């Protein structure tokens, strides 16, 4: 008998650099750059195959960039009453602040990567909320507002009468280098889809990709900015997007129209959109990709499998259909007669699952990944039946 085949080989590489002076940053995994004055740690994990796992870099570039962020953070903290602002500023994890939550009748909280921090035992009053909203301006139909030329987002909670009874003041950051691990995919020119649950850094990465396309590869880039989260609030975009241009969306229901407008009016070579969430937007994205324009977009979902099961967004991965096979074909494939198959070509060439703020899973062929998932689904149905 021939000898058994050797077991599959998995290559795993880890590089760890211990910082001499650790500095708290928004990411739990820390990256060190020789050109940066900030000392942090780097962790790299690579696997052989179509998927690779790697961290999202979290380094600030130079002291000037850090000072600019400190100034922007100060503008957000100005929304808080004086005693609360002082408590936040005195916290040792201030550079890693995630958000501040103020709900009527409840003590205010500051949220850090390490957990929630109680700012005061005094409950928030209507006056506290009014003073904060007076410094922000008008809220849109999505109950979001911002601070001009910053990336911060203020979201409101309203009662049945429309009065604001809660605020979530979320810190926005431009992180240079956060998309470096995707540089080969961005440079290749294929459309790229980012997938991940809320809070893992999709917007941060997509903002850096927009800057990279415009500044590093000299492309005409148009950002369709639904809630002004990519380019910041106000009419002048945040410098974090570089030379990319920005189209603001009056309301979310018009996003698919603004996508088509960007193509027809501004001759872009690349279009960036933060979140595709409806069937109309998925159809518009498919139209853009068919015109040969590089599309970079994000969608909510933990994995690609979530998109294949979402009837509104499955078009992004080529669409899913149920096919009835003949007896001979079903026997040849060794599956049941009714199987799931991809309808057509995917809107995106590549996909990246952002597992966490420190880990990416890259799919160099989205179509191959979807086909493999559907094949596994068919096998599971066969075993169950």
C-alpha positions as semicolon CSV with decimal commas, in nm:
position;residue;x (nm);y (nm);z (nm)
1;X;0,000;0,000;0,000
2;X;0,124;0,354;-0,074
3;X;0,223;0,559;0,231
4;X;-0,046;0,792;0,368
5;X;-0,029;1,153;0,245
6;X;0,154;1,397;0,472
7;X;-0,059;1,622;0,694
8;X;-0,130;1,976;0,567
9;X;0,136;2,232;0,645
10;X;0,037;2,550;0,832
11;X;0,288;2,832;0,849
12;X;0,255;3,074;1,137
13;X;0,481;3,373;1,191
14;X;0,481;3,593;1,495
15;X;0,685;3,910;1,537
16;X;0,676;4,085;1,871
17;X;0,863;4,402;1,961
18;X;0,844;4,506;2,324
19;X;0,814;4,883;2,362
20;X;1,049;5,064;2,598
21;X;0,778;5,318;2,688
22;X;0,426;5,176;2,639
23;X;0,164;5,432;2,546
24;X;-0,210;5,356;2,563
25;X;-0,374;5,361;2,221
26;X;-0,726;5,283;2,099
27;X;-0,624;4,936;1,983
28;X;-0,547;4,650;2,216
29;X;-0,273;4,527;1,982
30;X;-0,008;4,792;1,938
31;X;0,212;4,864;1,638
32;X;0,559;5,016;1,644
33;X;0,699;5,216;1,353
34;X;1,062;5,318;1,327
35;X;0,959;5,657;1,192
36;X;0,719;5,728;1,477
37;X;0,793;5,886;1,810
38;X;0,531;5,664;1,972
39;X;0,661;5,333;2,102
40;X;0,410;5,050;2,092
41;X;0,408;4,676;2,019
42;X;0,349;4,480;1,703
43;X;0,194;4,139;1,667
44;X;0,179;3,967;1,329
45;X;0,011;3,637;1,252
46;X;0,007;3,495;0,897
47;X;-0,137;3,170;0,769
48;X;-0,078;2,998;0,441
49;X;-0,383;2,990;0,213
50;X;-0,649;3,222;0,076
51;X;-0,712;3,373;0,419
52;X;-0,463;3,560;0,625
53;X;-0,491;3,699;0,971
54;X;-0,318;4,021;1,057
55;X;-0,367;4,322;1,281
56;X;-0,498;4,664;1,196
57;X;-0,210;4,904;1,260
58;X;-0,283;5,161;1,526
59;X;0,012;5,398;1,522
60;X;0,005;5,774;1,524
61;X;0,260;5,908;1,277
62;X;0,428;6,212;1,438
63;X;0,383;6,444;1,733
64;X;0,202;6,695;1,509
65;X;-0,067;6,439;1,433
66;X;-0,107;6,361;1,802
67;X;-0,141;6,730;1,885
68;X;-0,408;6,767;1,617
69;X;-0,605;6,481;1,765
70;X;-0,573;6,627;2,116
71;X;-0,725;6,949;1,987
72;X;-1,013;6,762;1,822
73;X;-1,074;6,556;2,135
74;X;-1,085;6,876;2,339
75;X;-1,364;7,009;2,115
76;X;-1,569;6,697;2,190
77;X;-1,508;6,723;2,565
78;X;-1,634;7,083;2,558
79;X;-1,984;6,936;2,526
80;X;-1,961;6,799;2,880
81;X;-2,028;6,992;3,201
82;X;-1,706;7,119;3,360
83;X;-1,682;6,859;3,637
84;X;-1,739;6,571;3,395
85;X;-1,488;6,707;3,146
86;X;-1,223;6,725;3,418
87;X;-1,290;6,366;3,523
88;X;-1,242;6,245;3,165
89;X;-0,925;6,451;3,113
90;X;-0,774;6,309;3,433
91;X;-0,832;5,948;3,327
92;X;-0,506;5,764;3,241
93;X;-0,665;5,612;2,928
94;X;-0,775;5,945;2,782
95;X;-0,604;5,884;2,441
96;X;-0,806;5,561;2,409
97;X;-1,147;5,712;2,496
98;X;-1,424;5,541;2,295
99;X;-1,733;5,743;2,386
100;X;-1,918;5,932;2,658
101;X;-2,280;5,838;2,734
102;X;-2,525;6,080;2,895
103;X;-2,880;5,957;2,959
104;X;-3,147;6,160;3,138
105;X;-3,180;6,060;3,505
106;X;-2,875;5,833;3,498
107;X;-2,511;5,885;3,597
108;X;-2,284;5,966;3,298
109;X;-2,033;5,708;3,176
110;X;-1,706;5,727;2,985
111;X;-1,623;5,412;2,789
112;X;-1,266;5,295;2,743
113;X;-1,124;4,970;2,600
114;X;-1,075;4,852;2,959
115;X;-1,442;4,912;3,050
116;X;-1,692;5,175;3,161
117;X;-1,585;5,455;3,396
118;X;-1,840;5,635;3,616
119;X;-1,794;6,010;3,574
120;X;-2,033;6,124;3,847
121;X;-2,299;5,994;4,081
122;X;-2,514;6,294;3,989
123;X;-2,778;6,198;3,731
124;X;-2,785;6,382;3,399
125;X;-3,047;6,659;3,381
126;X;-3,234;6,821;3,093
127;X;-3,009;7,126;3,134
128;X;-2,698;6,913;3,080
129;X;-2,843;6,775;2,757
130;X;-2,960;7,116;2,636
131;X;-2,618;7,273;2,692
132;X;-2,449;6,991;2,501
133;X;-2,688;6,998;2,205
134;X;-2,665;7,379;2,183
135;X;-2,293;7,342;2,106
136;X;-2,353;7,076;1,842
137;X;-2,622;7,216;1,618
138;X;-2,905;7,043;1,438
139;X;-2,946;6,666;1,430
140;X;-3,030;6,497;1,101
141;X;-3,311;6,256;1,030
142;X;-3,086;5,974;1,153
143;X;-3,050;6,154;1,490
144;X;-2,680;6,213;1,429
145;X;-2,478;6,531;1,445
146;X;-2,111;6,621;1,442
147;X;-1,856;6,887;1,520
148;X;-1,725;7,080;1,221
149;X;-1,395;6,951;1,078
150;X;-1,372;6,665;1,326
151;X;-1,461;6,297;1,299
152;X;-1,660;6,284;1,622
153;X;-2,023;6,171;1,613
154;X;-2,298;6,273;1,852
155;X;-2,608;6,052;1,842
156;X;-2,935;6,142;2,014
157;X;-3,200;5,932;2,186
158;X;-3,548;6,088;2,177
159;X;-3,873;6,024;2,362
160;X;-4,212;5,995;2,193
161;X;-4,251;6,371;2,187
162;X;-3,921;6,412;2,004
163;X;-3,729;6,555;2,298
164;X;-3,366;6,450;2,341
165;X;-3,328;6,231;2,650
166;X;-2,987;6,080;2,581
167;X;-2,660;6,146;2,398
168;X;-2,381;5,920;2,280
169;X;-2,067;6,123;2,212
170;X;-1,841;5,892;2,011
171;X;-1,476;5,975;1,947
172;X;-1,364;5,966;1,583
173;X;-1,000;5,914;1,486
174;X;-0,799;5,920;1,166
175;X;-0,533;5,649;1,204
176;X;-0,254;5,672;0,943
177;X;-0,130;5,327;0,846
178;X;-0,447;5,145;0,949
179;X;-0,488;5,008;0,593
180;X;-0,123;4,922;0,524
181;X;-0,190;4,549;0,541
182;X;-0,441;4,588;0,256
183;X;-0,209;4,791;0,037
184;X;-0,162;4,514;-0,221
185;X;-0,539;4,477;-0,268
186;X;-0,594;4,853;-0,290
187;X;-0,312;4,897;-0,541
188;X;-0,437;4,609;-0,758
189;X;-0,745;4,812;-0,854
190;X;-1,013;4,554;-0,776
191;X;-1,323;4,643;-0,579
192;X;-1,294;4,573;-0,206
193;X;-1,565;4,493;0,050
194;X;-1,507;4,532;0,424
195;X;-1,727;4,328;0,658
196;X;-1,749;4,346;1,034
197;X;-1,977;4,418;1,330
198;X;-2,014;4,773;1,463
199;X;-1,720;4,911;1,654
200;X;-1,433;4,711;1,501
201;X;-1,292;5,000;1,297
202;X;-1,444;4,964;0,948
203;X;-1,483;5,340;0,904
204;X;-1,126;5,405;1,021
205;X;-0,984;5,159;0,768
206;X;-1,206;5,277;0,483
207;X;-1,107;5,640;0,548
208;X;-0,740;5,548;0,525
209;X;-0,803;5,353;0,203
210;X;-0,965;5,664;0,051
211;X;-0,660;5,871;0,146
212;X;-0,427;5,603;0,013
213;X;-0,603;5,590;-0,324
214;X;-0,603;5,968;-0,363
215;X;-0,258;6,055;-0,226
216;X;-0,042;5,747;-0,281
217;X;-0,187;5,627;-0,613
218;X;-0,306;5,963;-0,757
219;X;-0,658;5,843;-0,834
220;X;-0,970;6,054;-0,865
221;X;-1,157;5,945;-0,553
222;X;-1,513;6,036;-0,460
223;X;-1,642;5,954;-0,111
224;X;-2,017;5,912;-0,071
225;X;-2,042;6,013;0,294
226;X;-2,378;5,907;0,436
227;X;-2,344;6,044;0,789
228;X;-2,023;6,249;0,748
229;X;-1,831;5,980;0,935
230;X;-1,558;5,937;0,671
231;X;-1,484;6,301;0,594
232;X;-1,607;6,460;0,916
233;X;-1,880;6,712;0,981
234;X;-1,904;7,049;0,808
235;X;-1,848;7,162;0,452
236;X;-1,467;7,135;0,466
237;X;-1,357;6,769;0,482
238;X;-1,125;6,641;0,752
239;X;-0,758;6,620;0,642
240;X;-0,768;6,248;0,720
241;X;-0,911;6,177;0,372
242;X;-0,621;6,347;0,195
243;X;-0,702;6,469;-0,157
244;X;-1,016;6,258;-0,190
245;X;-1,334;6,452;-0,263
246;X;-1,657;6,408;-0,071
247;X;-2,027;6,401;-0,160
248;X;-2,259;6,450;0,136
249;X;-2,590;6,263;0,143
250;X;-2,897;6,471;0,239
251;X;-3,072;6,166;0,387
252;X;-3,000;5,797;0,389
253;X;-3,291;5,713;0,156
254;X;-3,110;5,903;-0,122
255;X;-2,777;5,726;-0,085
256;X;-2,823;5,504;-0,392
257;X;-2,900;5,812;-0,604
258;X;-2,592;5,994;-0,478
259;X;-2,381;5,690;-0,570
260;X;-2,499;5,710;-0,931
261;X;-2,460;6,089;-0,927
262;X;-2,097;6,051;-0,823
263;X;-2,030;5,835;-1,130
264;X;-2,220;6,044;-1,382
265;X;-2,109;6,391;-1,270
266;X;-1,753;6,363;-1,141
267;X;-1,569;6,098;-1,347
268;X;-1,416;5,914;-1,049
269;X;-1,166;5,632;-1,081
270;X;-1,262;5,506;-0,736
271;X;-1,571;5,545;-0,517
272;X;-1,569;5,493;-0,142
273;X;-1,884;5,440;0,063
274;X;-1,895;5,360;0,432
275;X;-2,197;5,133;0,453
276;X;-2,420;4,955;0,204
277;X;-2,739;4,853;0,382
278;X;-3,030;4,829;0,136
279;X;-3,112;4,648;-0,185
280;X;-3,120;4,975;-0,383
281;X;-2,770;5,059;-0,261
282;X;-2,650;4,709;-0,349
283;X;-2,792;4,750;-0,701
284;X;-2,620;5,089;-0,738
285;X;-2,291;4,936;-0,622
286;X;-2,327;4,658;-0,879
287;X;-2,386;4,917;-1,153
288;X;-2,074;5,109;-1,050
289;X;-1,858;4,796;-1,050
290;X;-1,981;4,702;-1,399
291;X;-1,857;5,039;-1,528
292;X;-1,501;4,951;-1,432
293;X;-1,477;5,187;-1,136
294;X;-1,293;5,066;-0,828
295;X;-1,542;5,045;-0,543
296;X;-1,449;5,032;-0,176
297;X;-1,740;4,978;0,062
298;X;-1,836;4,827;0,395
299;X;-2,133;4,625;0,514
300;X;-2,251;4,515;0,856
301;X;-2,209;4,146;0,923
302;X;-1,972;3,921;1,111
303;X;-1,876;3,700;0,816
304;X;-1,931;3,666;0,442
305;X;-2,179;3,390;0,520
306;X;-2,402;3,654;0,682
307;X;-2,419;3,838;0,348
308;X;-2,511;3,524;0,156
309;X;-2,811;3,481;0,387
310;X;-2,919;3,846;0,365
311;X;-3,175;3,886;0,082
312;X;-3,108;4,261;0,065
313;X;-2,731;4,233;0,031
314;X;-2,664;3,894;-0,130
315;X;-2,630;4,077;-0,464
316;X;-2,295;4,206;-0,337
317;X;-2,159;3,849;-0,345
318;X;-2,325;3,755;-0,675
319;X;-2,673;3,667;-0,551
320;X;-2,787;3,329;-0,422
321;X;-3,041;3,107;-0,597
322;X;-3,190;2,763;-0,540
323;X;-3,130;2,521;-0,828
324;X;-3,296;2,184;-0,885
325;X;-3,058;1,927;-1,031
326;X;-3,144;1,626;-1,239
327;X;-3,101;1,279;-1,092
328;X;-2,781;1,216;-1,286
329;X;-2,619;1,549;-1,193
330;X;-2,720;1,516;-0,827
331;X;-2,571;1,168;-0,820
332;X;-2,251;1,289;-0,985
333;X;-2,212;1,571;-0,731
334;X;-2,323;1,343;-0,449
335;X;-2,565;1,604;-0,317
336;X;-2,940;1,634;-0,286
337;X;-3,138;1,754;-0,588
338;X;-3,199;2,109;-0,458
339;X;-2,881;2,308;-0,403
340;X;-2,779;2,672;-0,354
341;X;-2,562;2,837;-0,617
342;X;-2,424;3,181;-0,693
343;X;-2,636;3,360;-0,955
344;X;-2,366;3,565;-1,121
345;X;-2,040;3,753;-1,075
346;X;-1,974;3,925;-0,745
347;X;-1,977;4,304;-0,722
348;X;-1,644;4,290;-0,536
349;X;-1,324;4,110;-0,625
350;X;-1,191;4,096;-0,269
351;X;-1,340;4,087;0,078
352;X;-1,191;4,155;0,420
353;X;-1,356;4,039;0,739
354;X;-1,253;4,271;1,023
355;X;-1,266;4,024;1,308
356;X;-1,152;4,275;1,569
357;X;-0,948;4,592;1,590
358;X;-0,634;4,378;1,574
359;X;-0,728;4,106;1,327
360;X;-0,822;4,091;0,959
361;X;-0,924;3,791;0,752
362;X;-0,856;3,850;0,382
363;X;-1,035;3,672;0,097
364;X;-0,842;3,724;-0,225
365;X;-1,132;3,583;-0,430
366;X;-1,477;3,664;-0,295
367;X;-1,645;3,444;-0,556
368;X;-1,432;3,143;-0,460
369;X;-1,516;3,196;-0,093
370;X;-1,890;3,218;-0,163
371;X;-1,881;2,906;-0,382
372;X;-1,697;2,717;-0,109
373;X;-1,950;2,827;0,154
374;X;-2,241;2,714;-0,062
375;X;-2,072;2,381;-0,131
376;X;-2,031;2,323;0,242
377;X;-2,397;2,418;0,293
378;X;-2,501;2,155;0,038
379;X;-2,293;1,890;0,213
380;X;-2,445;1,979;0,550
381;X;-2,796;1,951;0,405
382;X;-2,705;1,615;0,258
383;X;-2,585;1,479;0,592
384;X;-2,888;1,619;0,775
385;X;-3,130;1,465;0,527
